[in-house]
Amino acid sequence: MKRRLIILLVPALTAVLLGPSPAAAYGGDRGTLMRYAADTWRSFVAMTEPATGLPHDHIGGDLAPSTRSRYTSPTNIGGYLWSTVIARDLGIVSPREADQRIRQTLGTLDRMPHHEPSGMFYNWYDPATLEVLREFPGSGDPIHPFLSSVDNGWLASALMVVRAAVRGPAGAQATRLLGEMDFGIYYTAAPTAQHNRGGGLMRGGFFDEQPPPGQCTEQSTYQGKSLWLGCFHYDTHITEARISGYVGVALGQVPQVWYFGPNRTFPANCDWGWVEQRPVGRVDTYLGIEVFEGTYEYRGRRFVPSWGGDMFEALMPAMFVPEEQWGRKSWGRNHPVYVRGQIEHGLIEAGYGYWGFSPASDPFGGYSVYGVDEMGMDPGGYPSDREQTNVDKGYEGCREPQSPPTFGDGVVTPHASFLALPYASDEALANLRKLRQNLDAYGPGGFYDSIAVRSNTPAKRYLALDQAMVLGPIGNALLNDRLRHYFSEGGAEQRLRPVMQLEEFHLSG
């Protein structure tokens, strides 16, 4: 206990007490990463509502307060909390300022309307008034208040970090808020025959008031109160939504067999001939559950795909869960191959000269999804360019391939390179360096959200979520997996590692 208290009192001593920092592996790039971190933190300061301590969803590239979005989400709030911890531990802000910021944000969470029986928060709020939004600012598009598993998963991850990283009232408050959240509300124990029987799935979310007509729901009760469970489940394994299952298992609210419920790929038959490619694999059994261990192929390498072929889905949960360490025969094999595919797509197949593709702001307006089409299951594909170029190489025996595409104005998302740091640090740093030196990709708050590289057109704004995917990986890189250590306290490793180490992804042959 004394050792942990010293770490919390003096974050700078943590590297001494936990062992050597990996900073030496970055050599002269440590200073560069620190500059990126400091500038990225500046964007968080600018987008945070002073009176409430809640970050707006995004802010303009000049960091003017007038360009704040006027809405936020549990994910954004979580991203701000873990980014504040990392900014403290890197020495960008003082422990006192970090504590004040965290206490303010947690105090605001305490006052915000939410589903009190389950402790879950709604998807969209006004950061200034704390009202639950029923229409988006600006567009006026209607919002029916929803409580999503993935958004609450990211908020809970941040609370797990804070309870381990911050002592005193803030740590206690984070522990209490986390203790009120029940991820069992999202868990379904009996998936259909389309999934791995005996496992389970996490729902997308629920409504606590009757949704509008046409919304597929199942009416139920929770602690005596009515709610409407969404019909949608996260039924594929490699998506950012696995964080909600990880948190549920870590907290002892979701059974470990959940881990084997989602599909690695869909089955290899023509009933599934509409997805990106026909998988190759075999059935393995874990905890009595038969799992089809399917894989795709891209540029001569086999891997387990995400839905869209993007870095966010594949790697964001690994900021908190050391997947490649706890699942050496699965994630430890898949993550490096996935990153290599992204690199080769950008530099070789598409020939953009840059790489890293993930959902982000569209440089030409709005928001869009980007990825390496062939590395995802989505038949429409997450494209890597402005032109939304689709790749369709067919589904062997079921669907004929289409003509090879010509790629256009590639849209690169810098946060993807930061997520890749643990698996290809030299390539990631070189890619970021080129983006900054050669293109209009960097502003007062760090890297802009995305840039179309052939036309040199940036999306000059900063998203809280994407900035949190910059600071988190930098903290792990320079501070010996700091976020992962914080997340792993309190039962996460004891409950997650035993099931994760069972599985093998068959990536050869």
N, C-alpha and C positions, 0 to 999 in steps of 0.2 A: 504493500500500500504506500509506503514512504516513497518508493521509486516512482510510482505513478504520480504522486502529488508533486514531486520535483518537476516532472515533465510538464504538468499542467501549470505550475507556477512560472517556470522559465522555459518556454518552448525552444529557445535556442540550444538548450542542453540536450534535447531529445536525441539528436544524432549521436552524441557521445554515449548516451545510455543504451540506445537500441542497437548500436553497432555503426560501422562506417557508412557514411552517406554515399549514394551512387553518384554524387556530383562530379567526382573525379572522372567518371566515364564521359561526361559532357565537355571536359576540358575547358577551352576558351568559350564554349557556348553557354556556360553557366550564366555569364553576365547578360548574354542575349536573352535567355529565357527569363531572367529577372526583369529585364526591361519590358518584355512582352507582358509579364505578369503585372507589373506596376501600371502599365498603360491600360490593360484590360480592367484592372480594379478601378481606374479612373472612370470608366464607363459605368460601372456599377454605382459608384457614388453619384454620378450625374442622373442615372435613371431611377434612383430611390426617392420615394416620396418622403420629405423631411418629417412631416407630422406623424407618420404611421410606421416608417421603416419598412415599407413594402416596395419592392422593385416594380416598375412598370414592365410590361412585356417587352418593349423595345424603345429605343430613342434614336433620333437622327444622328448622322455622322458628325455633326458639329457639336454634339452634346448639349444643345440648347434645351432648357427645361420645357420650352413651348412645344418641342417635338416628342415629348413623352406620349406613350400610346393611350393612356387613361384606362387601361385594363391590365389585369394580372391573373395568374393562376397558381395553384399549389406547387407546380413544378418550378415556376419562376422564383417563388418564395424559398423553396428548398435550395435552388441553385445559389441564391444570394447568401443563404446561411452557410453552406459549405464553402463558398468562395470567401466569406468573411473569415472563417477559421483558417483557411489556407493563406489569406493575406496577412493574418496575424503571425502564423508560423514562419512565413517567409520574411517577416520584419517590415512589410510594407505599411502596416498600421500597428499601433501600439496595442499591447494586451488590454489596456484600459478602454481605448476606442472600440476595439473589437467586442469587448464585453458589453459596452453601452449599446452598440448596434444590435447585437444578438438579443439582449434583454428587451429592447424596444420592439423588435420584430416578434419575439415570442409573446410579449404582452399584447400586441395587436392580434395575433392569432387567437389568443384567449378571448378577445372581444368579438371576433368575427362570427357571423352566423354560420352554422354548420349543422350537420346531422348529428345531434348530440348522442343518440343511442349508440352509434357506431364510432363516433369520433372522426368521421370523414368530412372533408371539405369539398365545396362546390368547385366547378371548373373555372368560373370567371367571376372576378370581383372588381369593383372600382377601388384602386389603391388609396385614394384620398378619403372617400366616404365609407368604405368597407361594405357597401351595398353589394348584394348578389346581383349580377347583371342579368337583365332580361332582353337586352338588345346590345349589339356591338356599337361602341362609339364611332361616329362618322358614318358608317354604312346603314345603321339602323336595323341590320339583320336580326331576326328574333333569336333568342336563346331560351331554351327551356332548361332550368337548372338541373344539372346532372352531376353525379359524384363518381368520377372515374377511378378505376383501380390503378392505372399507371401514373396518373398525376399525384394521387395520394401516396403511391409507392416512392416517388422521388422526394416528396415532402418528408415521409417517414425516414428515408435514408439520411436526409439532412439532420433530422432529430436524433438519429442514432449516432451520427458524427458529433453533434453538439453535446450529447450526454456524456460521451467519452472524452471530449476535448476541452470542455469548459467546466470548471468547478463552481461551487457557490449557487446562488439563486437561479442563474441562467441554466446551469446543468440540471438542477432539480426540476425546473419548469419544463425543459425539453423532455425529461424522463416522464413527467406526468402527462404531457400532451401525447407522447408516444404510447403510454400505457392506456390511454382512452381509445386508441385506434384498434379496430378489430378487422383484420384482413380476411378472417374467415367468412365474412359477409359476401365476399366475391367468389369463394371457392365452390366448384361443382365437382362432386365425387364420382359421377357416373357419366363419362363422355360416351358419345355414340361409337358405333363400330368404325367410324372414319378415323378414330384416334387410337391410342395405345390403351387397350382395356385394362382397368385396374388402377390407372393413374388418375389424373384429374386435370381440370382446366380452371383458369381464372377468368371471370366475367369481365367484360369491358367496363361495367359500372351499373348504377341504378339511379332511379328517380325516387324522391320522397314525396312527390305529388304526382297525380295522374298525368301522364304525358299526352301530347296531342294525338289525334287519330292517325293511324298509319305507322306509329312507332311500335316495333315488335318488343313486347315485354311480357313478363310473367309476374302476376300479382302475388305478393307474399307478405309475410309479417316478420318483423324483427323486434324483439323485446316488446311485443304487444302492439307495435305501431305498423301501419300499412306502408309498403314500399313496392316499387315496380322494378323488377330485375331486368336488365337488358338481355335480349336473347343472344347477343354476340359474345363469343368467347375467344380468347387468344389461343388459337389452336396450332400455331407453329412456334418452334422453340427459339429460333434466333430472331428475336425482335426486342426492342427496348422494354417492352411490357413484361419481360421475365423478371424485372426488378420487383414487381408486386408479389410474385411468388417467392422470390428470395427473401423479401422482408417478412412475408407471412410465415415461412418456415423458420426463419431466424428468431421470430418472436414466439414460436410454438403454437401459432394459430392455424396453420395450414399443414397438413401431413406431408411427410417427406416424399410420398409417392407422387405428389403433384409433379415433381421434377421429370418424371418419365411419361406424363400424360400427353403433352403437345407433340405434334409431328416434327421429326427432323426434316423429312421431306414427305410429301404425299406418296401414296403407293404407286408402283411402277406399272400402271395399266392404263388402258385408253379411257377409262372413266375419268382419269385425271389428265387426259391428253391436252387440256387447255392451258396447263402451266408451262413455264419457260422451257424446260427440257425433261427428258425421261431420266429418272434417277437410276443409279446402280447401288445395290446394297444387299444387306441380309438382315434377318431377324435375330436379335439377341435378347436375352431375358435378364432383367434386373428386378430384384425384390418380387419375383413372381410375375412381373409385367413384361409382355412381349413387345419389344420396341423395334420398329423397322428403321435400321441404321442406313438410311439412304444418303447418297452424295451426288453432287453435280460435278461437272468438269468445265474448267475455263483455262485456256492456254496451256493445256497439258497437265494441269494440277487438279486433283479432286479435293472437294471441300463440302461442308454442310452450308447450304445457302440461307440467307435472310429472306424476308419477303421482297424487299425492294433493291437489294444489292448495294445498300448504303452503309456508311461507317457508323452512323448514329445507332442503328438497330444492332449492328454486330458488336460494337465495342463500348457503348456508354455504360452498360451495367458493370463492365470490368473496371471502371474507375473505383468501384466500391468493393466488389467481390473479386478476389484474386483468382479468376477462373482458370487461367493457364497453370496455376500452381495447384489448385485443389482438383482440377480435372486435367491432369497431365496428358492422358491418352485421348482426350476429347478437345477441350478448348486449347490446350497447350499445342496441339497440332493445327487446329483450325485457324486461330487468330493470325499467326504469321502468314499462312497461305492466303487468307482473305486480304490482308494488307498488301501482299505481293501482287495479287490480282488488280487491286486498285492502282498500284504504281504502274504496272505494265499496261493497263488500259490507257492511262493518261499519257504515258511517255512513248509507248510503242504502237498499240492498236489504233487509238484515236489521233495520236501525234500532236497533242496539245502543247507539250513541253512542260506541263504541270499536272498534278494529280490530287486526288482527295475529293470525293463526291458524297454529299449528304444533304438531306432536306435543309433548306435555308431560304433567306430572302432572294427573290428573283431580281437580278440587276435591272430588269426592264419593267419592274413593278409587281407588287404583291409578294406572294410566297409560293414556293414550288418544291417538288421533290426531285432530288438528283441522286444518281447512283451508277453502278456498272450493271447495265441491264441483264447481262448473262449470269451475273452472280446472285440474282434474286429469283424468286418463284413467280412473282407477279407477271402475268402474260403481257400486260401492257407495258411493263418495264418502268423502272425509274431511270430516266435518260441521263446522260452525262453532258448534254449540250442544250443550248437555247432552242434549237430546232425540235427538241423532243424526239430525237431519232430513236426509232424502235429497232431492236435486233430480234429476228425470229428465225432460229435455225431448225425449227420443227421439233416434233416429238416422235421419235423413232417408231415407225409402224402405225402411227395414228394421225400425224399432221405433217404436211410437207413444209420444208424450209422455204423462206422467202429470199429475195435477192440480198446480197451483202450490202449493208448501209454505208453511206458516206457521212462522217461526223462533221458537225459544224462548229459553232462558237461554244467551246467547252466552258461549263460553269463550275469553277473550283470553289470549295468551301474550306477556309483555313482551319476551322475547328476539327476537321477530319484528320489533318496532319498531327494535331496535338493528341488526338485519340490514338494515333499510330505510334507515338513515341516509345512505348514499351517493346514494340515488335520490330521497328525499323527506325531507330533514332537518327542515324546519320542521314538517311534518305528524307525523313520528315523535316529535319532541321534545314537541309539543303533546299527542299521544296519551299519552305517558308521564307528562307533567305532570298530565293529568286523572286517569289511573289512580291516581296517588299522592295527589292531593288529595281525590278524591271517593270512593275505595273503599279497602277494607282490603287493599291490594295490596303494601304495602312493610313490610319488617321489618329486623332488625339486619344481615342479609346482603344487603340490596338488595331488588329486586322478588321477591316470591314467584313460584313457577314458573308459575302460571296463576291466573286468577280468573274465576268465572262472574259476569258483570257485572250481570245483572238481579236476582239474589238476593244480590249482594255476598258471594259465598262463595269465599274463596281456597284454593288448595292450598298450605298453609303448610309448604313444604319447598323445598330448593335442590338442583338437580341439577348435577353437575359439568359435564356437557356443555352445558347451557343457560346456566350462568354463564360458560362459556368463549365462548359466542356473545354475551355482553354485553361482556366485556373486550376481545375481539378487535376488534369494530367500533369501540369507543371509542378504542382505540389507533390504528386507521387514521384515524379522524376527526380526532383531535387531534395526531397525529404524522406527518402526511403519508404515509399509506398504509404505515406502518411494517412490519406483518406481511407485506404484499405485497412490499416491498423485500427483506426477509430471505429469503422463500421463493424469490424470483426469482434469487438468486445461484446460481452453480454449474451453469448450463446450462438452467434452467427456461425462461427467456425465449427463448433461442436455439432450443430444440427445440419449444416450444409455440406461440409467437406466429406463426411462419410458416404453420402449418396453421389456426390459429384465425382469422386475418385473411382466409382464403379464402372463408369461408362467408357466405351471406346468408339471413336469415330474411325471408320475404315477408309482411309484416304489414299490407299495404294491399290493398284490393280484396276 
